[in-house]
């Protein structure tokens, strides 16, 4: 007659082997998904280095928080996955992606709306953009107008925004800010007629 301990040991070993097989299968699927993802990034004109950069940010976030990001609960990120993604990306032709005007305007809006000029980093970034390319210069001016509007300095905000709005009267970012300024000054009819 077989011992119950031997039966439990056999069952535990079988379950562990099955679990390891599932983990190995999952890791192979993740590697394949990463390989395809990097290829798709490159074919779409994006920098393939963005993938390992993103994975590294996820790993850092998981490393320094008590609860990892939800994606890491279902898609584990071992160091080997990051290294594999980095190696694959390094084998591809690099792609230089220029940030669009919308990118800079969106970033300026986020900084202007949520920091309201109280953050020295925001002011430093806007100063840096003021010396950059035309897209950055326009975003810096837009950011300054946003800061003025958030500080209820509506006349200053309008004066700062006006040259941008004159140059691009259909720019949705500029129109939205002009509307916010109008509403801040209780000029709803001007906002509606814009």
Secondary structure, DSSP 8 states (H G I E B T S, - for coil): ---HHHHHHHHHHHHHHHHHHHHHHHHHHHHHHHHHHHHHHHHTT--THHHHHHHHHHHHHHHTSSS--HHHHHS---HHHHHHHHHHHHTS--------HHHHHHHHHHHHHHHTT--HHHHHHHHHHHTS-HHHHHHHHHHHHHHHHHTT-HHHHHHHHHHHHHH-TT-HHHHHHHHHHHHHTT-HHHHHH-
